[in-house]
Amino acid sequence: MTSLAASEGSAIDILIVGAGPAGLTAALYLARYRRKVRVLHDGRSRALWVPRSRNIPGFPDGIVGADLIARMSDHATRYGAEIFEASVNAIAPRQNEEGFRAHLADGATIDARGLILATGVDTNLARLDSGDHDAAVRNGVLRYCPICDGFEHGHERIAVLGSDLHGAAEAMFLRQYSSDVTLIPKWQVALTDRQRGELEASGVDVLEGRVLRLDATDEAMFVAVEGEAQPRRFDTLYPAFGSTPRGELAAMLAPLTDPNGCIPFSAFSDGLLPGVYAAGDVIEGLDQISVAIGQAAMAATRLHNWLREQDGHVMADQK
Ligand SMILES: Cc1cc2nc3c(=O)[nH]c(=O)nc-3n(C[C@H](O)[C@H](O)[C@H](O)COP(=O)(O)OP(=O)(O)OC[C@H]3O[C@@H](n4cnc5c(N)ncnc54)[C@H](O)[C@@H]3O)c2cc1C
């Protein structure tokens, strides 16, 4: 395998930042368009956390996230994509020349004609007082994505942590699966009387006391609530703390991220700038593997066609 240092300076067509489902799909498509494509990632794909996903079409028995990433990496490299672990600190248009220059954490630089940003988001995590956080995620007692795995918790005792509108919406969503859903405030209930009434009417129990302790075992989560003598036991707990988009690189190129740091939805189809596309969770919208894959296929194809256009390889009427 070529090392990143050895390949530094060699001309590439497209640099992809991110080796999650979005970046790896874009790499596969571009490699199959016979583009010289390089993927850089800092090892933090959220897909690596997925204990077993059961909503990816074609995997009815589910697939472990790390296995999916390994398969997708093999698939892209088989067609010629190069994948390296490296952290990208900055990206800027090249001065007086076409394309972009990426600055890596180790001081190296990489130039490319086009860019795909597939940098994802960071999940805002719950802090446990005892028990191992990552083991709790693997065991399915601590969950972060009701859309992904609510189905697996039908008829169980479910808690949602965080009584703001986001938490309330997650709790209501989970009522589709279980009649035993409790919304617990992290600090205090931040809901109007009307919102609380709606939750009550849909059968969600809203607690008043804030959380004092969170403890995970292999089988359950225990939540100690202010004013209660015994911790409550739940089969699974969903912290509803949202996520933080990794939009810094996009923001360096264009002032286009929204106040939350998300890239606009059109970035996978229309691009952010000429020669720059984005795909996956970093884009505002539904954070799902299938969505990331679809957006990346579109971004890769649009970028490939844009390069063909730059090189005069499309018919004038096609433009
Ligand atoms: C616990 C959990 C369970 C989930 N279960 C499911 C499920 O069952 N089904 C489903 O569809 N979705 C699930 N998801 C969501 C799914 O993981 C994401 O939607 C998916 O990973 C998004 O892919 P992505 O490529 O956009 O981002 P990611 O997979 O997060 O990849 C982002 C990539 O960008 C890289 N990166 C970012 N910034 C830099 C930088 N500056 N330099 C270098 N590299 C950088 C990271 O290293 C990483 O490789 C789950 C998420 C979690 C947390």
The ligand as an SDF file (V2000), in Angstrom:
LIG
                    3D

 53 58  0  0  0  0  0  0  0  0999 V2000
  -24.9920    4.7050   17.7390 C   0  0  0  0  0  0  0  0  0  0  0  0
  -25.4150    5.0260   16.3140 C   0  0  0  0  0  0  0  0  0  0  0  0
  -26.1980    4.1200   15.6120 C   0  0  0  0  0  0  0  0  0  0  0  0
  -26.6010    4.4060   14.3120 C   0  0  0  0  0  0  0  0  0  0  0  0
  -27.3530    3.4760   13.6480 N   0  0  0  0  0  0  0  0  0  0  0  0
  -27.7150    3.7080   12.3670 C   0  0  0  0  0  0  0  0  0  0  0  0
  -28.4980    2.7630   11.6460 C   0  0  0  0  0  0  0  0  0  0  0  0
  -28.8540    1.7020   12.1540 O   0  0  0  0  0  0  0  0  0  0  0  0
  -28.8640    3.0800   10.3860 N   0  0  0  0  0  0  0  0  0  0  0  0
  -28.5040    4.2590    9.7780 C   0  0  0  0  0  0  0  0  0  0  0  0
  -28.8630    4.4800    8.6280 O   0  0  0  0  0  0  0  0  0  0  0  0
  -27.7440    5.1550   10.4420 N   0  0  0  0  0  0  0  0  0  0  0  0
  -27.3420    4.9120   11.7140 C   0  0  0  0  0  0  0  0  0  0  0  0
  -26.6030    5.8530   12.3930 N   0  0  0  0  0  0  0  0  0  0  0  0
  -26.2360    7.0940   11.6890 C   0  0  0  0  0  0  0  0  0  0  0  0
  -25.0560    6.8170   10.7390 C   0  0  0  0  0  0  0  0  0  0  0  0
  -23.9630    6.3460   11.4740 O   0  0  0  0  0  0  0  0  0  0  0  0
  -24.7060    8.0960    9.9770 C   0  0  0  0  0  0  0  0  0  0  0  0
  -25.8490    8.5970    9.3160 O   0  0  0  0  0  0  0  0  0  0  0  0
  -23.6110    7.8370    8.9350 C   0  0  0  0  0  0  0  0  0  0  0  0
  -22.4420    7.3410    9.5430 O   0  0  0  0  0  0  0  0  0  0  0  0
  -23.3070    9.1390    8.1870 C   0  0  0  0  0  0  0  0  0  0  0  0
  -22.2730    8.9320    7.2760 O   0  0  0  0  0  0  0  0  0  0  0  0
  -21.2860   10.1220    6.8730 P   0  0  0  0  0  0  0  0  0  0  0  0
  -20.3410    9.5110    5.9040 O   0  0  0  0  0  0  0  0  0  0  0  0
  -22.0390   11.3330    6.4900 O   0  0  0  0  0  0  0  0  0  0  0  0
  -20.5310   10.5260    8.2340 O   0  0  0  0  0  0  0  0  0  0  0  0
  -19.5940    9.6390    9.1600 P   0  0  0  0  0  0  0  0  0  0  0  0
  -19.8670    8.1970    8.9930 O   0  0  0  0  0  0  0  0  0  0  0  0
  -19.7130   10.1780   10.5440 O   0  0  0  0  0  0  0  0  0  0  0  0
  -18.1250    9.9270    8.6070 O   0  0  0  0  0  0  0  0  0  0  0  0
  -17.5070   11.1830    8.7360 C   0  0  0  0  0  0  0  0  0  0  0  0
  -16.0580   11.0340    8.2850 C   0  0  0  0  0  0  0  0  0  0  0  0
  -15.4220   12.3230    8.2090 O   0  0  0  0  0  0  0  0  0  0  0  0
  -14.1210   12.2340    8.7890 C   0  0  0  0  0  0  0  0  0  0  0  0
  -13.6970   13.6000    9.1310 N   0  0  0  0  0  0  0  0  0  0  0  0
  -14.4490   14.6430    9.5810 C   0  0  0  0  0  0  0  0  0  0  0  0
  -13.7080   15.7600    9.6940 N   0  0  0  0  0  0  0  0  0  0  0  0
  -12.4470   15.4140    9.2950 C   0  0  0  0  0  0  0  0  0  0  0  0
  -11.2260   16.1400    9.1790 C   0  0  0  0  0  0  0  0  0  0  0  0
  -11.1270   17.4470    9.4880 N   0  0  0  0  0  0  0  0  0  0  0  0
  -10.1230   15.4670    8.7480 N   0  0  0  0  0  0  0  0  0  0  0  0
  -10.1860   14.1610    8.4080 C   0  0  0  0  0  0  0  0  0  0  0  0
  -11.3340   13.4340    8.4950 N   0  0  0  0  0  0  0  0  0  0  0  0
  -12.4400   14.0550    8.9400 C   0  0  0  0  0  0  0  0  0  0  0  0
  -14.3070   11.2340    9.9420 C   0  0  0  0  0  0  0  0  0  0  0  0
  -13.0920   10.6570   10.3590 O   0  0  0  0  0  0  0  0  0  0  0  0
  -15.2050   10.1920    9.2440 C   0  0  0  0  0  0  0  0  0  0  0  0
  -14.4030    9.3030    8.4930 O   0  0  0  0  0  0  0  0  0  0  0  0
  -26.1990    5.6150   13.6970 C   0  0  0  0  0  0  0  0  0  0  0  0
  -25.4070    6.5190   14.3960 C   0  0  0  0  0  0  0  0  0  0  0  0
  -25.0190    6.2480   15.6960 C   0  0  0  0  0  0  0  0  0  0  0  0
  -24.1500    7.2320   16.4470 C   0  0  0  0  0  0  0  0  0  0  0  0
  1  2  1  0
  2  3  1  0
  2 52  2  0
  3  4  2  0
  4  5  1  0
  4 50  1  0
  5  6  2  0
  6  7  1  0
  6 13  1  0
  7  8  2  0
  7  9  1  0
  9 10  1  0
 10 11  2  0
 10 12  1  0
 12 13  2  0
 13 14  1  0
 14 15  1  0
 14 50  1  0
 15 16  1  0
 16 17  1  0
 16 18  1  0
 18 19  1  0
 18 20  1  0
 20 21  1  0
 20 22  1  0
 22 23  1  0
 23 24  1  0
 24 25  2  0
 24 26  1  0
 24 27  1  0
 27 28  1  0
 28 29  2  0
 28 30  1  0
 28 31  1  0
 31 32  1  0
 32 33  1  0
 33 34  1  0
 33 48  1  0
 34 35  1  0
 35 36  1  0
 35 46  1  0
 36 37  1  0
 36 45  1  0
 37 38  2  0
 38 39  1  0
 39 40  1  0
 39 45  2  0
 40 41  1  0
 40 42  2  0
 42 43  1  0
 43 44  2  0
 44 45  1  0
 46 47  1  0
 46 48  1  0
 48 49  1  0
 50 51  2  0
 51 52  1  0
 52 53  1  0
M  END
$$$$
